[in-house]
Amino acid sequence: MFMNMNIFLFVAINVDEQQKILQSDKDIVRDNILVFVAQVPSLLRVQLGVCLKTIIHADYPEQWPRLLDWVKHNLQDEQVYGALFVLRILARKYEFKSEEERTPVHRIVEETFPHLLNIFSRLVQIEKPSLEVADLIKLICKIFWSSIYLEIPNLLLDPNVFNAWMILFLNVLERPVPLEGQPVDPELIKSWGWWKVKKWTVHILNRLYTRFGDLKLRSPENRGFAQLFQKSYAGKILECHLNLLGVIRVGGYLPDRVTNLILQYLSSSISKNSMYALLQPQLGILLFEIVFPLMCFNDNDQKLWEEDPHEYVRKGYDIIEDLYSPRTASMDFVSELVRKRGKENLHKFIQFIVEIFKRYDEAPAEYKPYRQKDGALLAVGALCDKLKQTEPYKSELEHMLIQHVFPEFCSPVGHLRAKAAWVAGQYAHINFSDQNNFRHVLHSVVSGLRDPDLPVRVDSVFALRSFVEACKDLNEIRPILSQLLDEIFKLMNEVENEDLVFTLETIVDKFGEEMSPYALGLCQNLAATFWRCMNTSEADDEADDLGALAAVGCLRATSTILESVSRLPHLFVEIEPTLLPIMRSMLTPDGQEVFEEVLEIVSYMTFFSPTISLDMWNLWPLMIEALADWAIDFFPNVLVPLDNYISRGTVHYLSCKEPDYQQSLWNMISSIMADKNLEDNDIEPAPKLIEVVFQNCRGLVDHWVEPYLKITIDRLRRTEKPRLKCLLVQVIANAIYYNAALTLSLLNNFGVTMEVFNLWFQLLQQVRKSGVRVNFKREHDKKVCCLGLASLLAIPGEQLAGEALGRVFRATLDLLVAYKDQVAEAAKEEETEDDDDMDGFQTDDDGDGDGSDKEMGVDAEDGDEADSIRLQKLAAQAKAFRVNDDSDDDSDDDFSDDEELQSPIDEVDPFVFFVDTVKVLQASDPMRFQNLTQTLDFHYQALANGVAQHADQRRAEIEKEKMEKASAATASS
């Protein structure tokens, strides 16, 4: 048998590698593996399950159509457990699948659920069921769960069939768990078979209620099911759940996960009038005798606090633990109750909390209800959003903090000191009438950083983040900044917790360049913490993800530090040796989980350092290899550092041959752009990188123009998305700007000149019904097109015919008008909305339709008056259309902006460039220039005059800016 198991494991590992296993051998394995499912011990069955899962996911239904027949046969035979075991794996394959991929589920349900229902019915009728019966019911529940997770199968939409299942689930829900055989050990009892059955039953009923039984959430075709569930089952389930919770009230046992799920059901019921009516008669008992006690510090908490404070902290900050925690579910229930039914419940609950505060204050130290005070503080913190908005409580919050929270910072009981810090953090943002109170609470939180109990120190750091955010006068914190950083890093050496890193990030962000004296030390500490978190994560595969999350947090905080000192380039030289090992190691497959964060650090280091060191250049091959191997999804992130290497290290990029960076970049870009399996969205950074090369290496990479043009045109011909078409056309525009004669010659040699320019002009001319341009949306896009088209104007006549010249000239004028519109609109928005976070992304969707035309001289006095009036009317119509342009549905939703990236053409004014190029044309070929101007109608002549005037204005502005910069530089030196 053990040899057979090894065979199955070998097949499972290599099931997709056809060259290793013959199809006939796979058939033999599939025919025989099922025989062992019910025969092997449970430990081996787990391994067999892994094998089955792999084979089923690869082969069912196409290569293993007989599997479902085997399951059906054995559900009616003595091999019931084996059949259920296999059916569970089969159903789980489709648990999270989309509707199109779930088709096989319908047949699975149609053919097996009638048998499951019969088996389930027989099992629940057994008077003294064994633990094996619990295992069978649990498997049935899991199969049902997987089958209904995303959608109700058609079979279950039959009210009679569904009712039969619900009768059985309600039977299991109501039936007391057998006492015989129930473990005494609290760690064993929660995993006991019958409690697992109870948990899965509650889980299923919750899913049916929240996903399919809510009339507000369901699609119209399933409304009937929602109505049936609400009318026939929701209330009965609520009654059963309340009975189960009653066990807690009298000191009985209910697993944490079951309690959590039941409270989730009750929270979902609060907003529904019919359900709330059923809940209301028992609400007092539920709220004050069950829910509130669950919020209080308990014996398990005390034991963990004393014996394993690290685990206490981990559980308190682990979002996964929240899914199982009765305390979290209780807080959610109270929050939902006062949010949805606050009028009748908030005052009663606050009165209850006030009474606890009062009893606590009046009792002598040895009789104080410390644990109830802890629960009351937790409740006050959980309700902070509601209390901060509701009078009379809103006005009393500062008084509450001083009277009931502030004293607990000095409590002899550790968990109350921790809770005081946490609650203070929740209310740090309120308006303190007396800033001394804010100062006292802040200093108490800071004192908590040195508390002897680890959980108090962690909660204090967590609260500190809120106080740093809320602090209006940084002088409150500035004198103790160094001390705070020391305490935070001491704690980070003890605990792997991303919330500690968040606090550090907040401090760095708040103090900006003031962090420069600490920048190197901070990065060194974060690097050390990062390696410790990564090593912990690798050493313990079973550990939770807190270490990995903290590692990510360390990298994020490092980026925040680098950003804060970005105007101090010498610091980057000092910091680089600390960060290099992380960058070098994590740009490999080992760093896939933190790849994005590491790339951000590489981007900062290559952009803000005085120069890019050879050690940093050694990271280039790692990024190129990653893109070729596994990191194509991160291509937009890799784009930024590669741009920095080329633009800031141009000489090294061009001169170095070992490695040959130019060849390396070509190999990567050509491979990606030629890959027919990649979607248009995936390759967008490739044309952007070609642009970086052409713009930064102008006149130095003539030999790359032909290959880059060819791969661009090849991809352009099979591109579907307009966004990528525009980017590829911009490569051609950049090539023309790089060297117009060479590019035009190559296009002619390829025989694609007409094809390319027809597409380009087609894209330029596409407008929405509002008259707004569809393509080339960014300022940068328009500018690139302007420079490319304008560069063609200086081409000799034999290379560019007169008709083509006129077409190019008119298109350039139109683009310059649109560009000016957009720049003006962006400037206006920047003035009026300083807090607008658009990062330079201004489309021409919102501009005034007639503004630029007027400024460009369209209605100039020397024109015909009738033409002037007609053009004004047209401009007014265009403006009217633009007002409603937000209603267009064909916007480019996947458009992303990188306008903030610097580019060599930032220093090139397109108006000045256009006018200078036209002057070259006029000087070199006066007759050709004269023919061009004579073919222009009144509209374009007026535009040309306006552009010339604007170019003169821009020259004056540019000269003034240069003088101001020179004066500022002289003054600073």
Secondary structure as UniProt FT lines:
FT   HELIX           2..13
FT   TURN            14..16
FT   TURN            18..20
FT   HELIX           23..36
FT   TURN            37..39
FT   HELIX           42..59
FT   TURN            60..63
FT   TURN            65..66
FT   HELIX           67..75
FT   HELIX           80..93
FT   TURN            94..96
FT   HELIX           99..102
FT   HELIX           103..124
FT   HELIX           131..148
FT   HELIX           154..157
FT   HELIX           159..174
FT   TURN            180..181
FT   HELIX           186..189
FT   TURN            190..191
FT   HELIX           193..207
FT   HELIX           208..212
FT   TURN            215..217
FT   HELIX           220..222
FT   HELIX           223..229
FT   HELIX           230..234
FT   HELIX           235..249
FT   TURN            250..251
FT   HELIX           256..269
FT   TURN            270..271
FT   HELIX           273..279
FT   HELIX           280..282
FT   HELIX           283..285
FT   HELIX           286..291
FT   HELIX           292..295
FT   HELIX           299..307
FT   HELIX           309..317
FT   HELIX           319..322
FT   TURN            323..324
FT   HELIX           326..340
FT   HELIX           342..362
FT   HELIX           365..367
FT   HELIX           370..382
FT   HELIX           384..387
FT   TURN            388..389
FT   TURN            391..392
FT   HELIX           393..400
FT   HELIX           401..405
FT   HELIX           406..410
FT   HELIX           414..426
FT   TURN            427..429
FT   HELIX           435..448
FT   TURN            449..450
FT   HELIX           454..470
FT   HELIX           474..476
FT   HELIX           478..480
FT   HELIX           481..494
FT   HELIX           498..511
FT   HELIX           512..518
FT   HELIX           519..539
FT   TURN            541..542
FT   HELIX           546..564
FT   TURN            565..567
FT   HELIX           569..586
FT   HELIX           589..594
FT   HELIX           595..608
FT   HELIX           614..617
FT   TURN            618..619
FT   HELIX           620..629
FT   HELIX           632..634
FT   HELIX           635..648
FT   HELIX           650..655
FT   TURN            658..659
FT   HELIX           661..674
FT   TURN            676..677
FT   HELIX           680..683
FT   HELIX           685..696
FT   TURN            697..700
FT   HELIX           702..717
FT   HELIX           722..738
FT   HELIX           740..750
FT   HELIX           753..765
FT   TURN            769..770
FT   HELIX           779..792
FT   TURN            793..794
FT   TURN            797..799
FT   HELIX           802..832
FT   TURN            834..835
FT   TURN            839..840
FT   TURN            844..845
FT   TURN            849..850
FT   HELIX           851..855
FT   TURN            856..859
FT   TURN            861..862
FT   HELIX           865..883
FT   HELIX           885..887
FT   TURN            893..894
FT   TURN            899..900
FT   HELIX           904..907
FT   HELIX           910..924
FT   HELIX           926..935
FT   HELIX           938..972
//
